[in-house]
Structures are given as structure tokens and as C-alpha cells.
Amino acid sequence: MFAANGYAQEAQPATAAESLEKLRAQLLDVQAKEEELRERARQLEESLKPENIEHSLAGVGSTRPEELREYRRRQLTKERDGVLAQLKVVETSRQRLETAILNAQGRAYQESARPTPVEQLQLVTVSSVWGYRWLMFGGGGVAALALAGGVLFYRRKIRLR
């Protein structure tokens, strides 16, 4: 919930490569948070063992120790459930970031394969020059063929008379 919303509000980077780097940094943050939550969940699972609850309340005197142990168990269970819920959210954020990284890698590859604006201008200029030359040579060639055909037709017509 916190990772996905916070990251979505950032300004869009200029290139896919910049986007990819930002997503990778975000993924590292989310992975660190995920590891912290996993460690806390492990600690809470350990604390929930009956012998550890008993040990944590050893110095506390009470006329109703069973109620005290049950209260402590409920507290730890509630905290563990909250940590597990946060962990699910962080795992979802991590999965989304991994997918976004794959998409950004594809976009970065496409951008790297695409010619730069200067290269595009050079290609357009070269293709325009070559297009112009082809048009001139092609048009001239068609005109020459038409002229040669006309000459042949005229000669044949003269011979037939």
C-alpha cells in the first residue's frame, strides 16, 4: 500500500533507462522492507511458543497467570497478523515492481535500437536524396523507353509502307 502509492506519484523519467534505474532502486527498498517484515514475523512466531510466553511473564506476579498468558498470546497474535498483512502488501508491491522492471527493460531495449533524432534526420536526408535520384533516373528511364518505343514503332511503320 505504501510502496505502490508512493512510487506511482513520482514524475515520469525522460528515458526508459532512467525509469529502469529508478524502478530497480525502488525494488531494492521494497526487498529490504520485505526482509525486515519477514524477520519480525519469525520473531513473533518464536515469541508465540508457549514456553516463550511463559518465560516472558516469569517476573510478573499475578493471581491469574493463565489469563495473563492468554492476554500476551492475543497481543502477539494480533501483532503477527498485522505484520503478515503488511508483508502481503509489500510482496504485491515487489511483484508489480518486478513486472514494471521487465517492461522498462523492453522499452529501454527498443529505445536503444531506435535511431537518435540526429540519425533520423540524416536518414531522412539520405533517403530524400536517394529518393530524388531514383525519381529522376526512373523518370528519365521511362522517358527513354517511351522514346525508344516510339522510334521503333515509327521505323516499323515506315518499313511496312
Secondary structure, 3 states (H helix, E strand, C coil): CHHHHHHHCCCCCCCHHHHHHHHHHHHHHHHHHHHHHHHHHHHHHHHCCHHHHHHHCCCCCCCCHHHHHHHHHHHHHHHHHHHHHHHHHHHHHHHHHHHHHHHHHHHHHHHHHCCCHHHHHHHHHHHHHHHHHHHHHHHHHHHHHHHHHHHHHHHHHHHHC
